[in-house]
Amino acid sequence: MVKTLFGPAFWLLGRLSFIGSFLVIGSLFLLPTGWVLVERDLPLGQLLPPVILFALLALYVLAGLRIQVAMGVQRLVQLTDRIASGELVEDAGLSSAADKSGLWASVMRMNNGLAAIVRQVRASAEAIAHGAQSIAEGNQQLSERTQEQAASLEETASGIEQLSESARQNAESCVRASRLAGNSREVAQQAAQRMEELARTMARIESGSRKVSEILGTVEGIAFQTNILALNAAVEAARAGEQGRGFAVVASEVRVLAQRSAAAAKEIKSLITESVDGVEAGSRLVATTGDTMAQVVGSFAHVTDEIEAIAQATREQSSGVQAVQQAIQQVDSATQQNAALVEEAAGAAQAFGQEAGRLVEVVGRFKTDRGNDRARVVALVKSGVAHVRRNGADKACADFNDGAGAFVRGEDYIFALDTRGTRLAYAPDPSVVGTNSIDAQDADGRKFGRELLALAGSVGFGWCDFKFLNPRTGRVEPKSVYVEAVNGIVLGCGIYSS
């Protein structure tokens, strides 16, 4: 009605600057005055109609200017409210001709500059949050690997310690074995000396046996000669007859003794020969045993040398193992320190990620997309806020629950919650009024009910984004809800991405 009535005035003022508009209005007031001064001789009846006409025309244009300015201020207030709610608009919907003072253009420049800053800060904050998350994940993996490395080093240090103890015991065993081998070598040397003495004794026995055998040969020869002499004596006694009978008896006895001596000498020679053969065999065996003992002594010497070399190598190995053990202990200590530093870095990265997340959350309250839809939602919620202030929460919530009322516009409706999350108004399904939604979760498990109440309680108004099932499409879609606190309750309205 107002736009129709003052359409010509708006058309005229839209083509003039702010100063030009005042000049036109001033001219409309001054023209009849000048005309009256020039034509003052005319009758009053002829002067009044043009004066009244110009005055009414000036008042008409002045009223149009007043209404146009008031409408611009109202729209400017709406724009600043939208910006204050976090909605950074792309198009204000006002022509440059209607912006008489340039204030609207200044606000839009501020809005556009703020939108650019928000986009840049949001991109940087998201990049920082992503980087912080990557750093935190990397630090977590590094911490796990460092802990595993520390555990492995601890096990290695324990194994090295056991190996060092085993090497020490082996060195001690080698020392004892070397001593035993040395003692055995001395015993073997003494046995070799005894075998040499035994060999020399056997050689002397063999030599004596040969001499005895030679003597027995002489005795046997003497017995043989005695037997011959006894035979000769018996022959001579037989020749002598009766006179030589006694001599024959003596000769017979001598012959018997000679035969017995020969037989005994023969037996002794046989025994001596067997003894000589045994002594020769024993001498050869003693000689062989002596050679064997010499080899044993040599082997013991080699064994002693090898055991001593093993003992020396074991001592060196033990020293090397101890050095490795000390190095591993130093590495283990450094690894433990690195693990502590990694944990500190992980904590710092986590804190940094949390701060970046909070920055993303704060910047996310400013919206730069879907300006018309967001303006419609904000306008609906603010009309509900004004309705609550005029009529009280109970009456307003009853009106919000009316599906055919003024606060349900197509798919847009106002819901109301108290500070504990209890539903006070929900036009799509009034039966849920009285239920609690503080722990309501979205498709990702976020408790957006608590976030809505926290936003309304801390800032008083703002946008909250989450994923929810769109009943119109049947799909889970991003949803953006604008909430505002008023008189102890929270009003809200949301839009889906589609």
Buried (B, 14 or more C-beta within 10 A) or exposed (E): EEEEEBEEBBEBBBEBEBEEBBEBBEEBBEBBEEBBEEEEEEEEEEBEEBBEEBBEBBEBBBBBBEBBBEBBEEBBEBBEBBBEBBBBBEEBEBEEEBBBEEEBEEBBEEBBEBBEEBBEBBEBBBEBBEBBBEBBEBBBEBBEEBBEBBEEBBEBBEEBBEBBEBBBEBBBBBBEBBEEBBEBBEEBBEBBEEBBEBBEBBBEBBEBBBEBBEBBEEBBEBBBEBBEBBBEBBEEBEEEEEEBEEBBEEBBEBBEBBBEBBEBBBEBBEBBBEBBEBBBEBBEEBBEBBEEBBEBBEBBBEBBEBBBEBBEBBBEBBEEBBEBBEEBBEBBEEBBEBBEEBBEBBEBBBEBBEBBBEBBBBBBBBBBEBBEBBBBBBBBBBBBBEBBEEEEBEEBBBBBBBEEBEBBBEEBBBBBBBEEBBBBBBBEEBEEBEEBBBEBEBEEEBBBBBBBBEBBEEBBBBBBBBBBBBEEEEEEBBBBBBBBBBEEBBBBBBBBBE
